[in-house]
Amino acid sequence: MFMNIEHIYFAEERNNASERKKLVCYHQTKRPAQSLQTQKTLQIMLQQDEEILLANLSKMNRYMLRRAKKEPYEVIVKENPSDQELLEFQQFYNAFAKIKNTHRVRKFHMQTLKLLREKGALVYTKLQNDKGEALCYRLYIADEDIVFNLYTGTAVWIKDRPDLKQQIRFANRYLLWENIMMFRSKGYAHYDFGAVTNKEEINEFKLGFGAQEREVYYGYLTESKLGKLILRLRDLKSKIMK
């Protein structure tokens, strides 16, 4: 059973035209709607004075960011990364995901990244050292006033190398802060870390950068008969597997 699924991020209103023909998956939608589920997300309000953003950091983060300035870091930002750069990100992220036992970036996800790139909604950021070794990646979906942190991966496999031990220690925080400042300078209003998770250490990391909880909505909506049938089968499968 095949049907086109359209993914829509940060919608202010429902897309009724798409719902009549397709199964529409809404992500980070700002307004509630019947059948959409509520989700708590963590966001930073970017258009504050830099001094306030700094003050909202945890004491540890302020120290680590000061210390990170001593490392030979280079930040690379691209809004139109090449296929080769996306492939290198995929290989890097999947090595990270294997160690962290989390979901990998597969063919479907790569197609999504390329589609976002074509729509001008993808921001690719990479932190490397002065030898060109990749230490951290962060990829984003960017919309009118919000940026959503889609992927984050660090080179955890090199943390025991004496020559890179300090560099990898600060890499993730440094790239995150540089990106926050970049998106602020470009006029974005919200930096969205993504959903609150059941892993407290991840939530604490985000809160340590001054993030606050916000409610958003997500889920599938459709007016198509086939779409409704697919959703009923999906719900039935989830109940059976519980």
Accessible surface in RSA format (square Angstrom, percent):
REM  Atomic radii and reference values for relative SASA: ProtOr
REM  Chains: A
REM  Algorithm: Lee & Richards
REM  Probe-radius: 1.40
REM  Slices: 20
REM RES _ NUM      All-atoms   Total-Side   Main-Chain    Non-polar    All polar
REM                ABS   REL    ABS   REL    ABS   REL    ABS   REL    ABS   REL
RES MET A   1   151.74  78.6  62.61  41.4  89.13 212.2  74.42  63.3  77.32 102.4
RES PHE A   2   169.31  84.7 149.78  92.8  19.53  50.8 151.45  91.8  17.86  51.1
RES MET A   3    26.08  13.5   9.59   6.3  16.50  39.3  13.79  11.7  12.30  16.3
RES ASN A   4    87.79  60.5  81.41  78.7   6.38  15.4  14.34  34.5  73.45  71.0
RES ILE A   5    84.26  47.9  57.02  42.5  27.24  65.7  57.24  41.2  27.02  73.3
RES GLU A   6    43.96  25.2  38.37  29.0   5.59  13.3  19.66  38.0  24.30  19.8
RES HIS A   7    68.73  37.6  48.97  34.0  19.76  50.5  42.92  44.2  25.81  30.0
RES ILE A   8    30.27  17.2  27.16  20.2   3.11   7.5  30.27  21.8   0.00   0.0
RES TYR A   9    43.15  20.1  28.81  16.4  14.34  37.3  14.31  10.8  28.84  35.6
RES PHE A  10     5.82   2.9   0.93   0.6   4.89  12.7   0.93   0.6   4.89  14.0
RES ALA A  11    13.33  12.3   5.12   7.9   8.21  18.7  13.33  18.8   0.00   0.0
RES GLU A  12    87.77  50.4  83.74  63.4   4.04   9.6  48.66  94.1  39.11  31.9
RES GLU A  13   112.66  64.7  97.67  73.9  14.99  35.7  56.39 109.1  56.27  45.9
RES ARG A  14    92.66  38.9  74.55  38.0  18.12  43.1  31.17  42.6  61.49  37.3
RES ASN A  15    55.02  37.9  48.71  47.1   6.31  15.2  13.52  32.5  41.51  40.1
RES ASN A  16    84.90  58.5  81.12  78.4   3.78   9.1  18.37  44.2  66.53  64.3
RES ALA A  17    55.88  51.4  51.80  79.9   4.08   9.3  52.45  73.9   3.43   9.1
RES SER A  18    15.53  13.1  11.72  15.6   3.82   8.8   3.73   7.9  11.80  16.5
RES GLU A  19     0.22   0.1   0.22   0.2   0.00   0.0   0.01   0.0   0.22   0.2
RES ARG A  20   149.74  62.9 132.64  67.6  17.09  40.7  53.30  72.9  96.43  58.4
RES LYS A  21   161.62  78.8 139.11  85.4  22.51  53.6  86.55  77.9  75.07  80.0
RES LYS A  22    68.57  33.5  68.57  42.1   0.00   0.0  26.69  24.0  41.88  44.6
RES LEU A  23     3.33   1.9   3.33   2.4   0.00   0.0   3.33   2.3   0.00   0.0
RES VAL A  24     0.00   0.0   0.00   0.0   0.00   0.0   0.00   0.0   0.00   0.0
RES CYS A  25     9.47   7.2   9.47  10.6   0.00   0.0   0.00   0.0   9.47  10.2
RES TYR A  26     1.60   0.7   1.29   0.7   0.31   0.8   1.29   1.0   0.31   0.4
RES HIS A  27    46.58  25.5  46.01  32.0   0.57   1.4  28.52  29.4  18.06  21.0
RES GLN A  28    10.39   5.8   8.82   6.4   1.58   3.8   1.41   3.0   8.98   6.8
RES THR A  29     6.19   4.4   6.19   6.3   0.00   0.0   6.19   8.3   0.00   0.0
RES LYS A  30    68.60  33.5  48.49  29.8  20.11  47.9  41.06  37.0  27.54  29.3
RES ARG A  31   128.25  53.8 126.30  64.4   1.95   4.6  37.19  50.8  91.06  55.2
RES PRO A  32    93.02  67.8  74.26  67.7  18.77  68.2  74.45  61.5  18.58 115.4
RES ALA A  33    25.06  23.0   6.51  10.0  18.55  42.2  18.99  26.7   6.07  16.1
RES GLN A  34   159.82  89.4 139.98 102.3  19.84  47.2  52.91 112.6 106.91  81.1
RES SER A  35    82.91  70.1  44.83  59.8  38.08  87.7  30.39  64.7  52.52  73.6
RES LEU A  36    21.10  11.8   0.76   0.5  20.35  51.1   0.76   0.5  20.35  54.7
RES GLN A  37   101.73  56.9  97.13  71.0   4.61  11.0  31.07  66.1  70.67  53.6
RES THR A  38    77.27  55.0  51.25  52.0  26.02  62.0  27.93  37.5  49.34  74.6
RES GLN A  39    45.81  25.6  40.87  29.9   4.94  11.8  13.16  28.0  32.65  24.8
RES LYS A  40   107.99  52.7 102.11  62.7   5.88  14.0  51.45  46.3  56.54  60.2
RES THR A  41     0.00   0.0   0.00   0.0   0.00   0.0   0.00   0.0   0.00   0.0
RES LEU A  42     2.33   1.3   2.33   1.7   0.00   0.0   2.33   1.6   0.00   0.0
RES GLN A  43    12.81   7.2  12.25   9.0   0.56   1.3   0.00   0.0  12.81   9.7
RES ILE A  44     3.91   2.2   3.47   2.6   0.44   1.1   3.91   2.8   0.00   0.0
RES MET A  45    46.33  24.0  44.75  29.6   1.58   3.8  31.78  27.0  14.55  19.3
RES LEU A  46     0.00   0.0   0.00   0.0   0.00   0.0   0.00   0.0   0.00   0.0
RES GLN A  47   102.57  57.4  70.37  51.4  32.20  76.7  44.42  94.5  58.15  44.1
RES GLN A  48    54.85  30.7  45.44  33.2   9.41  22.4  26.20  55.8  28.66  21.7
RES ASP A  49    87.42  61.2  84.09  83.7   3.32   7.9   8.54  20.1  78.88  78.7
RES GLU A  50    72.60  41.7  71.21  53.9   1.40   3.3  11.48  22.2  61.12  49.9
RES GLU A  51   127.93  73.4 121.25  91.7   6.69  15.9  67.21 130.0  60.72  49.6
RES ILE A  52    82.12  46.7  79.75  59.4   2.37   5.7  82.12  59.1   0.00   0.0
RES LEU A  53     5.25   2.9   4.24   3.0   1.01   2.5   4.26   3.0   0.98   2.7
RES LEU A  54    66.03  36.8  66.03  47.2   0.00   0.0  66.03  46.4   0.00   0.0
RES ALA A  55    71.68  65.9  46.17  71.2  25.51  58.0  53.18  74.9  18.50  49.0
RES ASN A  56    66.07  45.6  48.75  47.1  17.32  41.7  11.69  28.1  54.38  52.6
RES LEU A  57     5.03   2.8   0.04   0.0   4.99  12.5   0.09   0.1   4.94  13.3
RES SER A  58    44.10  37.3  32.24  43.0  11.86  27.3  39.82  84.8   4.28   6.0
RES LYS A  59   169.72  82.8 163.23 100.2   6.49  15.5 106.46  95.8  63.26  67.4
RES MET A  60   107.31  55.6 101.73  67.3   5.58  13.3 103.26  87.8   4.05   5.4
RES ASN A  61     4.30   3.0   4.30   4.2   0.00   0.0   0.00   0.0   4.30   4.2
RES ARG A  62    78.02  32.8  75.64  38.6   2.38   5.7  23.37  31.9  54.64  33.1
RES TYR A  63    94.40  44.1  94.40  53.7   0.00   0.0  66.61  50.1  27.78  34.2
RES MET A  64    11.63   6.0  11.28   7.5   0.35   0.8   7.62   6.5   4.01   5.3
RES LEU A  65    11.04   6.1  10.35   7.4   0.69   1.7  10.35   7.3   0.69   1.9
RES ARG A  66   145.98  61.3 138.24  70.5   7.74  18.4  69.14  94.5  76.84  46.6
RES ARG A  67    52.92  22.2  49.67  25.3   3.25   7.7  12.66  17.3  40.26  24.4
RES ALA A  68     0.34   0.3   0.29   0.4   0.05   0.1   0.29   0.4   0.05   0.1
RES LYS A  69   159.26  77.7 129.70  79.6  29.55  70.4  79.23  71.3  80.03  85.2
RES LYS A  70   162.30  79.2 125.76  77.2  36.54  87.0  83.24  74.9  79.06  84.2
RES GLU A  71    26.87  15.4  15.30  11.6  11.57  27.5   0.53   1.0  26.34  21.5
RES PRO A  72    52.79  38.5  35.97  32.8  16.81  61.1  51.43  42.5   1.35   8.4
RES TYR A  73    31.68  14.8   1.86   1.1  29.82  77.6   2.14   1.6  29.54  36.4
RES GLU A  74    87.96  50.5  83.47  63.1   4.49  10.7  33.84  65.5  54.12  44.2
RES VAL A  75    48.40  31.8  21.38  19.4  27.02  65.1  21.38  18.6  27.02  73.3
RES ILE A  76    39.73  22.6  36.46  27.2   3.26   7.9  39.73  28.6   0.00   0.0
RES VAL A  77    58.20  38.3  30.82  27.9  27.38  66.0  30.82  26.8  27.38  74.3
RES LYS A  78    79.36  38.7  74.41  45.7   4.95  11.8  45.24  40.7  34.12  36.3
RES GLU A  79    99.67  57.2  90.11  68.2   9.56  22.8  32.74  63.3  66.94  54.7
RES ASN A  80   116.77  80.5  99.72  96.4  17.06  41.1  30.20  72.7  86.58  83.7
RES PRO A  81     0.78   0.6   0.00   0.0   0.78   2.8   0.00   0.0   0.78   4.8
RES SER A  82    54.28  45.9  44.82  59.8   9.45  21.8  48.94 104.2   5.34   7.5
RES ASP A  83    77.43  54.2  70.73  70.4   6.70  15.8  29.76  70.1  47.67  47.5
RES GLN A  84   101.87  57.0  97.43  71.2   4.44  10.6  48.18 102.5  53.70  40.7
RES GLU A  85    32.30  18.5  32.30  24.4   0.00   0.0  14.89  28.8  17.41  14.2
RES LEU A  86     0.00   0.0   0.00   0.0   0.00   0.0   0.00   0.0   0.00   0.0
RES LEU A  87    70.89  39.5  70.89  50.7   0.00   0.0  70.89  49.8   0.00   0.0
RES GLU A  88    68.14  39.1  63.60  48.1   4.53  10.8  22.88  44.3  45.25  36.9
RES PHE A  89     0.11   0.1   0.11   0.1   0.00   0.0   0.11   0.1   0.00   0.0
RES GLN A  90    30.50  17.1  30.50  22.3   0.00   0.0   3.46   7.4  27.04  20.5
RES GLN A  91   110.50  61.8  98.04  71.7  12.45  29.6  41.76  88.9  68.73  52.1
RES PHE A  92    19.76   9.9  13.16   8.2   6.60  17.2  19.06  11.6   0.71   2.0
RES TYR A  93    20.59   9.6  20.59  11.7   0.00   0.0   0.18   0.1  20.42  25.2
RES ASN A  94    34.01  23.5  32.00  30.9   2.00   4.8  13.49  32.5  20.51  19.8
RES ALA A  95    40.92  37.6  31.05  47.9   9.87  22.4  38.85  54.7   2.07   5.5
RES PHE A  96    27.97  14.0  27.97  17.3   0.00   0.0  27.97  17.0   0.00   0.0
RES ALA A  97     0.35   0.3   0.00   0.0   0.35   0.8   0.00   0.0   0.35   0.9
RES LYS A  98   143.86  70.2 125.26  76.9  18.61  44.3  70.85  63.8  73.01  77.8
RES ILE A  99    98.28  55.9  68.78  51.2  29.50  71.1  75.26  54.2  23.02  62.5
RES LYS A 100   107.11  52.3  91.63  56.2  15.48  36.9  39.79  35.8  67.32  71.7
RES ASN A 101   139.51  96.2 116.84 112.9  22.66  54.6  28.00  67.4 111.50 107.8
RES THR A 102    59.12  42.0  40.24  40.8  18.87  45.0  23.55  31.6  35.57  53.8
RES HIS A 103   161.82  88.4 153.55 106.7   8.27  21.1 105.68 108.9  56.14  65.3
RES ARG A 104    92.68  38.9  86.27  44.0   6.41  15.3   6.61   9.0  86.08  52.2
RES VAL A 105     1.06   0.7   0.03   0.0   1.04   2.5   0.03   0.0   1.04   2.8
RES ARG A 106   146.91  61.7 142.96  72.9   3.95   9.4  52.05  71.1  94.86  57.5
RES LYS A 107   159.83  78.0 151.25  92.8   8.58  20.4  97.30  87.6  62.52  66.6
RES PHE A 108   116.26  58.2 112.83  69.9   3.43   8.9 113.78  69.0   2.48   7.1
RES HIS A 109    61.00  33.3  60.00  41.7   0.99   2.5  35.14  36.2  25.86  30.1
RES MET A 110    17.35   9.0  17.35  11.5   0.00   0.0  17.35  14.7   0.00   0.0
RES GLN A 111    97.75  54.7  90.73  66.3   7.02  16.7  38.97  82.9  58.78  44.6
RES THR A 112    34.27  24.4  31.17  31.6   3.09   7.4  28.59  38.4   5.68   8.6
RES LEU A 113     0.93   0.5   0.93   0.7   0.00   0.0   0.93   0.7   0.00   0.0
RES LYS A 114    66.86  32.6  66.86  41.0   0.00   0.0  22.62  20.4  44.24  47.1
RES LEU A 115    89.83  50.0  88.16  63.1   1.67   4.2  89.32  62.7   0.52   1.4
RES LEU A 116    15.88   8.8  15.88  11.4   0.00   0.0  15.88  11.1   0.00   0.0
RES ARG A 117    42.62  17.9  34.21  17.4   8.41  20.0   3.77   5.1  38.85  23.5
RES GLU A 118   133.53  76.7  93.00  70.4  40.53  96.5  42.54  82.3  90.98  74.3
RES LYS A 119   141.78  69.2 106.52  65.4  35.26  84.0  74.96  67.5  66.82  71.2
RES GLY A 120    62.95  77.6   0.00   N/A  62.95  77.6  30.27  83.1  32.68  73.2
RES ALA A 121    18.02  16.6  17.60  27.2   0.42   1.0  18.02  25.4   0.00   0.0
RES LEU A 122     1.14   0.6   0.00   0.0   1.14   2.9   0.00   0.0   1.14   3.1
RES VAL A 123     7.47   4.9   7.47   6.8   0.00   0.0   7.47   6.5   0.00   0.0
RES TYR A 124     2.73   1.3   2.73   1.6   0.00   0.0   0.25   0.2   2.48   3.1
RES THR A 125     0.00   0.0   0.00   0.0   0.00   0.0   0.00   0.0   0.00   0.0
RES LYS A 126    26.63  13.0  26.63  16.3   0.00   0.0   1.00   0.9  25.64  27.3
RES LEU A 127     0.00   0.0   0.00   0.0   0.00   0.0   0.00   0.0   0.00   0.0
RES GLN A 128    24.58  13.7  24.58  18.0   0.00   0.0   0.00   0.0  24.58  18.6
RES ASN A 129     1.63   1.1   0.74   0.7   0.89   2.1   0.00   0.0   1.63   1.6
RES ASP A 130   107.07  75.0  67.32  67.0  39.75  94.0  36.01  84.7  71.06  70.9
RES LYS A 131   157.98  77.1 121.97  74.8  36.00  85.7  86.26  77.6  71.72  76.4
RES GLY A 132    41.25  50.9   0.00   N/A  41.25  50.9  18.85  51.7  22.40  50.2
RES GLU A 133    51.59  29.6  46.36  35.1   5.22  12.4  33.32  64.5  18.26  14.9
RES ALA A 134    26.96  24.8  14.60  22.5  12.36  28.1  14.60  20.6  12.36  32.7
RES LEU A 135     0.00   0.0   0.00   0.0   0.00   0.0   0.00   0.0   0.00   0.0
RES CYS A 136     0.00   0.0   0.00   0.0   0.00   0.0   0.00   0.0   0.00   0.0
RES TYR A 137     3.47   1.6   3.47   2.0   0.00   0.0   0.09   0.1   3.38   4.2
RES ARG A 138     7.34   3.1   7.34   3.7   0.00   0.0   0.00   0.0   7.34   4.4
RES LEU A 139     0.00   0.0   0.00   0.0   0.00   0.0   0.00   0.0   0.00   0.0
RES TYR A 140     0.01   0.0   0.01   0.0   0.00   0.0   0.01   0.0   0.00   0.0
RES ILE A 141     4.31   2.5   4.31   3.2   0.00   0.0   4.31   3.1   0.00   0.0
RES ALA A 142    11.76  10.8   3.47   5.4   8.29  18.9   3.72   5.2   8.04  21.3
RES ASP A 143    53.44  37.4  45.65  45.4   7.78  18.4   7.39  17.4  46.05  45.9
RES GLU A 144   165.06  94.8 129.99  98.3  35.06  83.5  55.41 107.2 109.64  89.5
RES ASP A 145    47.33  33.2  47.18  47.0   0.15   0.4  23.16  54.5  24.17  24.1
RES ILE A 146     6.19   3.5   6.19   4.6   0.00   0.0   6.19   4.5   0.00   0.0
RES VAL A 147     0.14   0.1   0.00   0.0   0.14   0.3   0.00   0.0   0.14   0.4
RES PHE A 148    27.40  13.7  27.40  17.0   0.00   0.0  27.40  16.6   0.00   0.0
RES ASN A 149    14.70  10.1   6.03   5.8   8.67  20.9   2.63   6.3  12.07  11.7
RES LEU A 150    46.32  25.8  26.35  18.8  19.97  50.2  26.62  18.7  19.70  53.0
RES TYR A 151    34.70  16.2  31.71  18.0   2.99   7.8  23.32  17.5  11.38  14.0
RES THR A 152    38.46  27.4  28.62  29.0   9.83  23.4  24.51  32.9  13.95  21.1
RES GLY A 153     0.00   0.0   0.00   N/A   0.00   0.0   0.00   0.0   0.00   0.0
RES THR A 154    18.17  12.9  18.17  18.4   0.00   0.0   9.93  13.3   8.24  12.5
RES ALA A 155     0.65   0.6   0.65   1.0   0.00   0.0   0.65   0.9   0.00   0.0
RES VAL A 156    24.06  15.8  20.33  18.4   3.73   9.0  20.86  18.1   3.20   8.7
RES TRP A 157   106.60  42.8  71.75  34.7  34.85  81.8  61.09  32.6  45.51  73.8
RES ILE A 158    17.52  10.0  17.13  12.8   0.39   1.0  17.52  12.6   0.00   0.0
RES LYS A 159   119.39  58.2 115.67  71.0   3.72   8.8  59.87  53.9  59.52  63.4
RES ASP A 160   122.35  85.7  99.59  99.1  22.75  53.8  39.48  92.9  82.86  82.6
RES ARG A 161    93.47  39.2  91.71  46.8   1.75   4.2  44.73  61.1  48.74  29.5
RES PRO A 162   124.19  90.5  99.52  90.7  24.66  89.7 104.29  86.1  19.90 123.7
RES ASP A 163    80.56  56.4  52.77  52.5  27.79  65.7  48.52 114.2  32.04  32.0
RES LEU A 164     3.83   2.1   3.83   2.7   0.00   0.0   3.83   2.7   0.00   0.0
RES LYS A 165   127.11  62.0 126.16  77.4   0.96   2.3  68.63  61.8  58.49  62.3
RES GLN A 166    69.28  38.7  68.13  49.8   1.15   2.7  39.49  84.1  29.79  22.6
RES GLN A 167    18.73  10.5  18.65  13.6   0.08   0.2   1.78   3.8  16.95  12.9
RES ILE A 168    21.63  12.3  11.47   8.5  10.16  24.5  11.47   8.3  10.16  27.6
RES ARG A 169   114.13  47.9  94.99  48.4  19.14  45.6  39.26  53.7  74.87  45.4
RES PHE A 170     0.38   0.2   0.31   0.2   0.07   0.2   0.31   0.2   0.07   0.2
RES ALA A 171     0.02   0.0   0.02   0.0   0.00   0.0   0.02   0.0   0.00   0.0
RES ASN A 172    34.77  24.0  34.64  33.5   0.13   0.3  12.72  30.6  22.05  21.3
RES ARG A 173    56.22  23.6  55.81  28.5   0.40   1.0   0.82   1.1  55.40  33.6
RES TYR A 174    37.77  17.6  37.77  21.5   0.00   0.0   5.51   4.1  32.26  39.8
RES LEU A 175     0.00   0.0   0.00   0.0   0.00   0.0   0.00   0.0   0.00   0.0
RES LEU A 176     0.00   0.0   0.00   0.0   0.00   0.0   0.00   0.0   0.00   0.0
RES TRP A 177    24.51   9.8  24.51  11.9   0.00   0.0   9.63   5.1  14.88  24.1
RES GLU A 178    65.50  37.6  60.56  45.8   4.94  11.8   3.56   6.9  61.95  50.6
RES ASN A 179     0.80   0.5   0.77   0.7   0.03   0.1   0.03   0.1   0.77   0.7
RES ILE A 180     1.13   0.6   1.13   0.8   0.00   0.0   1.13   0.8   0.00   0.0
RES MET A 181    35.05  18.2  31.10  20.6   3.95   9.4  27.37  23.3   7.68  10.2
RES MET A 182    33.23  17.2  26.33  17.4   6.90  16.4  27.79  23.6   5.45   7.2
RES PHE A 183     0.67   0.3   0.67   0.4   0.00   0.0   0.67   0.4   0.00   0.0
RES ARG A 184    64.45  27.1  59.84  30.5   4.61  11.0   2.61   3.6  61.84  37.5
RES SER A 185    91.93  77.7  51.84  69.2  40.08  92.3  47.65 101.5  44.28  62.0
RES LYS A 186   114.90  56.1  77.57  47.6  37.33  88.9  42.87  38.6  72.04  76.7
RES GLY A 187    50.33  62.1   0.00   N/A  50.33  62.1  28.51  78.2  21.82  48.9
RES TYR A 188    40.02  18.7  38.82  22.1   1.20   3.1  10.07   7.6  29.95  36.9
RES ALA A 189    29.43  27.1  27.33  42.2   2.09   4.8  27.33  38.5   2.09   5.5
RES HIS A 190    48.80  26.7  48.80  33.9   0.00   0.0  29.94  30.9  18.85  21.9
RES TYR A 191     0.11   0.1   0.11   0.1   0.00   0.0   0.11   0.1   0.00   0.0
RES ASP A 192     0.11   0.1   0.11   0.1   0.00   0.0   0.00   0.0   0.11   0.1
RES PHE A 193    13.02   6.5   3.41   2.1   9.61  25.0   3.41   2.1   9.61  27.5
RES GLY A 194     5.97   7.4   0.00   N/A   5.97   7.4   5.97  16.4   0.00   0.0
RES ALA A 195    31.77  29.2  22.85  35.3   8.92  20.3  22.85  32.2   8.92  23.6
RES VAL A 196    51.24  33.7  31.58  28.6  19.65  47.4  31.58  27.4  19.65  53.3
RES THR A 197    48.09  34.2  33.62  34.1  14.48  34.5  42.07  56.5   6.02   9.1
RES ASN A 198   144.99 100.0 107.04 103.4  37.94  91.4  46.33 111.5  98.65  95.4
RES LYS A 199   102.02  49.8  98.82  60.6   3.20   7.6  57.37  51.6  44.65  47.6
RES GLU A 200   113.12  64.9 110.38  83.5   2.74   6.5  63.36 122.5  49.77  40.6
RES GLU A 201   119.45  68.6 106.08  80.3  13.37  31.8  63.26 122.4  56.19  45.9
RES ILE A 202    64.82  36.9  62.45  46.5   2.37   5.7  64.82  46.7   0.00   0.0
RES ASN A 203     7.06   4.9   7.06   6.8   0.00   0.0   4.85  11.7   2.21   2.1
RES GLU A 204   102.00  58.6  95.47  72.2   6.53  15.5  38.99  75.4  63.01  51.4
RES PHE A 205    44.82  22.4  35.82  22.2   9.00  23.4  44.27  26.8   0.55   1.6
RES LYS A 206    24.64  12.0  24.64  15.1   0.00   0.0  14.41  13.0  10.23  10.9
RES LEU A 207    74.90  41.7  62.69  44.9  12.20  30.7  62.69  44.0  12.20  32.8
RES GLY A 208    12.97  16.0   0.00   N/A  12.97  16.0  12.54  34.4   0.43   1.0
RES PHE A 209     3.85   1.9   0.00   0.0   3.85  10.0   0.00   0.0   3.85  11.0
RES GLY A 210    17.34  21.4   0.00   N/A  17.34  21.4   8.49  23.3   8.86  19.8
RES ALA A 211     6.57   6.0   0.00   0.0   6.57  14.9   0.00   0.0   6.57  17.4
RES GLN A 212    98.53  55.1  95.55  69.8   2.97   7.1  28.13  59.9  70.40  53.4
RES GLU A 213    90.29  51.8  71.95  54.4  18.34  43.7  28.11  54.4  62.18  50.8
RES ARG A 214    88.94  37.3  82.61  42.1   6.33  15.1  40.84  55.8  48.10  29.2
RES GLU A 215   101.00  58.0  79.80  60.4  21.21  50.5  25.77  49.9  75.23  61.4
RES VAL A 216     8.15   5.4   8.15   7.4   0.00   0.0   8.15   7.1   0.00   0.0
RES TYR A 217    30.97  14.5  30.97  17.6   0.00   0.0   8.86   6.7  22.11  27.3
RES TYR A 218    75.43  35.2  75.43  42.9   0.00   0.0  45.42  34.1  30.01  37.0
RES GLY A 219     7.50   9.2   0.00   N/A   7.50   9.2   7.19  19.7   0.31   0.7
RES TYR A 220    54.08  25.2  45.79  26.1   8.29  21.6  12.77   9.6  41.31  50.9
RES LEU A 221    11.42   6.4  10.16   7.3   1.26   3.2  11.42   8.0   0.00   0.0
RES THR A 222    11.23   8.0   0.67   0.7  10.56  25.2   0.67   0.9  10.56  16.0
RES GLU A 223    92.05  52.8  74.25  56.2  17.81  42.4  25.86  50.0  66.19  54.0
RES SER A 224    15.93  13.5  10.12  13.5   5.80  13.4  13.61  29.0   2.31   3.2
RES LYS A 225   186.41  90.9 175.67 107.8  10.74  25.6 120.01 108.0  66.40  70.7
RES LEU A 226    69.88  38.9  62.59  44.8   7.29  18.3  66.25  46.5   3.63   9.8
RES GLY A 227     0.00   0.0   0.00   N/A   0.00   0.0   0.00   0.0   0.00   0.0
RES LYS A 228    85.50  41.7  83.81  51.4   1.70   4.0  41.12  37.0  44.39  47.3
RES LEU A 229    66.90  37.3  66.90  47.9   0.00   0.0  66.90  47.0   0.00   0.0
RES ILE A 230    36.88  21.0  35.89  26.7   0.98   2.4  36.21  26.1   0.67   1.8
RES LEU A 231    33.52  18.7  33.52  24.0   0.00   0.0  33.52  23.5   0.00   0.0
RES ARG A 232   146.25  61.4 139.90  71.3   6.35  15.1  70.43  96.3  75.81  45.9
RES LEU A 233    83.15  46.3  78.75  56.3   4.40  11.1  79.26  55.7   3.88  10.5
RES ARG A 234   121.11  50.9 113.63  57.9   7.48  17.8  41.98  57.4  79.14  48.0
RES ASP A 235    69.83  48.9  69.55  69.2   0.28   0.7  15.91  37.5  53.92  53.8
RES LEU A 236    98.04  54.6  95.89  68.6   2.14   5.4  97.57  68.5   0.47   1.3
RES LYS A 237   131.80  64.3 129.11  79.2   2.69   6.4  74.03  66.6  57.77  61.5
RES SER A 238    53.16  44.9  45.83  61.2   7.33  16.9  40.87  87.0  12.28  17.2
RES LYS A 239   141.82  69.2 126.00  77.3  15.81  37.7  71.77  64.6  70.05  74.6
RES ILE A 240   128.30  73.0 101.56  75.7  26.74  64.4 108.98  78.5  19.31  52.4
RES MET A 241   143.41  74.3 106.60  70.6  36.81  87.6 105.09  89.3  38.32  50.8
RES LYS A 242   201.12  98.1 135.08  82.9  66.04 157.2 116.08 104.5  85.04  90.6
END  Absolute sums over single chains surface
CHAIN  1 A    13960.1      11735.3       2224.8       7241.2       6718.8
END  Absolute sums over all chains
TOTAL         13960.1      11735.3       2224.8       7241.2       6718.8
